């Protein structure tokens, strides 16, 4: 159990920042931007449950998982002795589940390794290390929760949403980063430190929300507002922190204890069958004036999940034996998880043949920006977009759609940096739409 949790936590902490996941190739081609009527905007701004959806947004989307076809034709090997074994490919597969078709294949770790060893010097230079290791504290994470099933009576809606929360951080001090990434030698009487933490939560949320027009005309133009409370049901959780410190003596290779390693970790999880309970608040405003939509939403305000019984293990490196000693600290310790509060601003202009939209979402995890455009001419629609990830790196997207009588076939290309080596990747998505 501890090994499984530790592996999941390490994956969260080393994976690049995640983007919002959607199976709609139309939105992917437009940079992942949210449009009035799409499920993601309903989750980010509760007021849009009452704002009329724009034409061609709602409906049924059937994706074509080309990535699964690609995977079955070229399965990776998990045998380290196999000549086709690739650490980078397995890591990239974990970071990018095989749903979309990956058009680019990142490079393997094939850089030269240079060692320098003497009585008072030790250094190792791995050419690919600087691209792999983050110099600044590396924070990743996200919250995925969209309305799935529910019912409405008047202006009140009750619905169920899945809930998945991931957050992690990895931080080297400057000295340790220089040794690992730039090959600088270890210095006498120095300390090199690494800190990491990770947290996960999986469950469901039950929403009771009110949304209604405050002042609108017969065409639906005007101001809309929404507010809702939600019950958070946690089915599983984990939380981990760890610290590693390397300390050198006056001589790197001389004294018996010239290099001292200190390691400690604390891992917390809820055993199977334990339930977490919590509450949160969603607020939103939306305004429509003809072809223009503007909205501001706040999600997961004061959202916390309380766990009455969690298991806590502590791991410490024993200096005498050189072995990691694991100790059970508690079996029924209470714990509270706090979800990041998200604020979203969206704006869009939907003309007869042209659509422009943009949104900004910000939380303690960082800020994401999306911008997308669509131009329609008869049955053909051309699309493009740009977006940023949590590291403020610019990505691009593009695609097209062909449709008639409410049916459409959509194709999208989108770039990303979700690769183990930090290289830019390119994915292809396709879907059918009935709107």
N, C-alpha and C positions, 0 to 999 in steps of 0.2 A: 504493500500500500504506500509506504513512504517513498519507495523508489518511483512508483508511478506518478505520484504527486510532484516529486522533484523534477522528473522528466518533463511533465506538462508545464511546470513553472519555468524551467529553463527555456523551453520552446517559446513561451510568451515573451520572455525577457530578451531573446535574441532575434525574434521575428521583426521585420520592418513594420511600420505603422500600417494598420489596416484601413481600407476604404469601405464605404457603404456597399453592401452586396445587393445586387439586383439581377434578375434574370431577364429584364426587359432590354433588348438590344437597342431600342429607340433611345432610352434614357442614357445608356452607356455611350452611344454615339454623341450625345449632347453633353458629355462631361459628367454624367451622373447627377445633373441638376434636378431639383424637385419642382414639380408643376402641380397646380391645384387639381386635386383628384387622385394623385398617386398615393399609395399606402404610406410611403416614407414621410410625406408632408403631413399626413393625418397624425402620424406618431410624433412629429416634431412640433406641431402647432395644432392644439385641440380645437381652435376656432374654425379650422377648415372642414370640420365635420358638417358645418352648415353652409359653407361657401359653395355655390354650384360648381361642379367640375367642368373644366374646359373640354370642348369636343375632342374626341380621339385619345383621351387620357385613361378613362376607366374602361374596364373590360377584362378579358381573359388573355393572359400571355402564356404561350406554350414554348418553353426554351428547347433548343437542340443542344444537348451536352456533348459537343464535339470533342471536348477534352477527354472524356471517357473512352471514346473511340481511339484517340491518339495514344492513350495509356495502354489499352489492350494490345495495340500493335507493336509497342516497344516498352515492355515491362522492365522496370529497373531491377537490379539484383541487390539482395541484402547480404550477400556473401563477400566479406572483405578479401577473400582469397581469389575471387573471380576477377579476371582482367578488365571486365566492364564495370566493376564496382566504382561508384562515384559518390563521394560525400556531398558534393555540391548539388548533384541531381536529387538526392534524397531530401536534402534540406529545402530545396526549391519546391519539391512536391508537397512538403509539409506546409510551406508558406502559401502555396497556391493550389488548393484542392482542385483536382482535374475536372473542372466543370467547363471552363473556357478552353479554347484551343490556343496553346502557346506557340507563337510563330518564331520566337527567337530563343536560342539556347545559350544561357550564360556560360562563360569560360570555366574550366576546371581549375582547381588550385594546383598550378604547375610551376609556380615561381621558384627560383633558386633559394636554398637555405645555406647561410654562411655562419659558421661557428668560430668564435675567437676565445681561446682559453689560455690563461696563465695563472700564476700564483695569486695575483691580486686583480684579475680581470676575467669576467665572463660576459659574453654577449652572444645573442643569436638574432640574425637578420633573416626574416622570412618576407620575401618580396610582396606576397599577397596580403600580409597582415594589416597594413595601413588601410586597405580598402574594406577589411572585415570588421575592424574594431572601431568603435565610436570614441572620439576624443572628448566630446562634451557628454554630460549625462544623457543617456539614451532612454527616452520614455515612449512607451507604446501602449495601445489599448483601445477600447471602444465598448459601446453599449448597442446591442442589436435587439430591438423590440418593435414590432409592427402589429397593428390590429389584425386579428385573424378571423374570429367569429364573434357575432354579437347580435343585439337587437336594439331597436329604438322605439320610444314612446314619446311622441311630441318632440320637444327639444332635448330630451334626456336619452343618453345612450349608455348601454352596458355592453362591454366586450372583453374578450380574452386575448392576451398577447403572450407569445413566448418571450423569455428574458435570458439574455446571455451577456455577461459582463467580464471583460478581461483587462487587466492593467499590469504593467511591469516596468521596471527601471534597472538599468545597468550603468555603473559609474566607476571609471578608473581614476585614480589621482594622476597628476601630471607626470610624476616620476615613473609610475608603473606603465602608463601609456607609452612613454618614450622608450622604455625597455622592450615592450612587446611589439609595438608598431613600427618604430624607427631603428631598432637594433642598437640602441645606446647601451653601453656596458653598465652592469651593476656597480654601485659605488659603496665603499666601506662606510659603516656607521649610518646606514640609510634604511628607510622603511618604505615599502611599496604596498598600496592598499587597493582593494576592490570591494565594492558594496553592490548588492543586488537585492531586489525584492520583487514579488509577484503576487497577484491576487486573482481569483476566479469566482464566478457565481453563475449558477444555472437554475432556472425555474420558470415560473409564470407570473403574470400580473393580471389582476381583475380590475377593470376600470369602470367607474361610474362618472360620466361626464355630462355637463350641460354646455350646449353651444347654440347660439341663435343670432339672427340679425338684430342689431340695435336700432339702426335707422337706414332703411333701404327703400328704393323705388321699385316699380313694377318689373323693371328689367334686372333686378338683383344688384344694382349698384348701391354701394354704401358701406357701412361699418358692421363688422361681425365680431363677436366675442365668444370666448369659451373658457371654461374652468372645469377641472376634474380632480377627483381623488382616486387613488388606486391602492389596492392591497397587493403587496409583494409576497409571493410564496417561493421560498428558496428550497430547492431539492438537493442541492449539492454545493459545496464551497471548498476553497483552499486558500491559504495565505502563508507566505514564506518570506523570510529575510535571511540574508547570509552576509558574512564579512570574512575576507581573506586578507592577511597581512604577512608580508615577507620582510624580515629584518636581517641585515648583514652586520657582521662584526668588523674588527679593524682590518682583517685579512679575509679575502673572498675564499681562498683555498689554503687554509693553514690550520687555524684552531679547530678543535673537535666540533664545536658548535658555531661554526662560522656563519651558517644560514639558519635562521629560525622561522618556522612557519606557524602562524596562528590562524585557526579556522573555527568559526562557530556559526551555527544555523539554527533557526527556529521554524518549524513547520507545523501548521495548524490545519485541521480539516474536520468536516462533519462526517460521521460514519453513516453508512447506508441506512435509510429510514428516519434520520433526523430531519426536522423541518425548521426552516427559518421563516420568521414572520416580520413584515414591515409595512410601511406606508410611504406614499409620496404624493406630490401635487404637480399638476400640469396647468399652465395658463397660456392664453393666446389671444391675439387680435389679428383681424384680417380686414383689408379694405380693397374694394373693387370699384373702378371707374372706367367703364367701357372695356377696352382691351387690356387695361392695366390692372395688375394684382400686386399688392404689397402686404407683407405679413411679418409679425414678430411673435415668436413663441418661446416659452421656457418649459423645459421638461425635467422631470426628476428633481423638483425643488424639495429640499429637506428629505430626500429619499434615503431611508436606512432599513437594513434588514437585521433583525435581532436573532441570534442563535443562542439557545439556552444551554446546549451541550456540545462542546467541541473537544477534540483530542489534540494534545500539544506534545510534540517531540522536540528535543533539543539535541543537537549534534556538536561535539567539541573534539578537536584534535588533541589527543593525549601526547604530551611531550616525551614521556618516558618510553612508550611503546611505538609511537609513530602511527597509531591506529585511530580512526574516528570512532568515538564512543557515543552511542545513541542512548538517550535516557527519556523515558516517559515522564513528562512533567505533570500533565493533568488529563483527565478523561471527561470531565463534565464542566469545563470552564466556559462561562458565557463570553460572547463576542458580538461586536456590532460592525457591520459593513456599511460604508457610505458610498452611494452611487454618485458619479460626477453629475452636477447640474449642467445642462446644456441649454445654450441660448442660440436661437436661429433667426436670421433675417433673410427674407426672400422677396424678390421682385421679379416681375415678368410682364411681357407685352405679347399678346396673342392676336395677331392680325389674321386676315383671311388666308393668306398664303405664306406668311412669315411669322415665326415665333422666336422670341428672345427671352432668356430667363437666367437668373443668377441667384445664388444663395451663399450665406456665410454661417457656419456653425462653429461655436466656440465653447470650450469647457476646460477643466484643469488638464485634460489630455493634450490640448493644443487647439489649433484653428484650421478648419478646412474651408476652401473657397471653390465654388463650381460656377462655370459659365457655359451656356449652351445656346446654339442657334439651329433653326430648321427653316428650310425653304422648300415649299411644295409647288410642283408644276404638273397638273394632271395627276396621274397615278404615281408619279415619282416624287420622292422627298429626299433632299440632300441635307446632311447634318454635320455639325462640327462642335467642338468644345475644348475648353482648357480647364484645368483644376490644379489645386495644390494638395500635397499630403501634409502630415504633421511636421515634417522637416522642412516645410516651405519649398519643396522641390516642385517645379512646374511639370505637369503632365499634359498630354494632348489626346484628343479622340476625334473620330470621324466615322462616317458611314452613310448608308442610304436605306430607303425603304420603298417597296413597291406594293400598292394596295388598291383595292376597289371594293365597293359595296360592304364596307365595314371589316374586310379582311386585309391583312398586311403581312408581308415577309420583310424582316428587318435584319440588317447586317451592321456590325459595329467593330471598329478597331480602337483599342485604348492602350496607352503606354502605362508603365508602372515601374517602381523600384523594389518590388517584393522579390528580391533575389538575394541569395546568401552572400554573393560577392559584391552587392551594391550596384550592379550594372542595370541599365535600363532594359526592361522587358517589353514585349508587345503581345497582346492577346486578341483573339478573334471571337466574337460572340454572334449568335444567330438566334432568332426567335420568330414564331408566328403570333400574330395578334388578332383578336376579335374584339373590335371596339365599336 
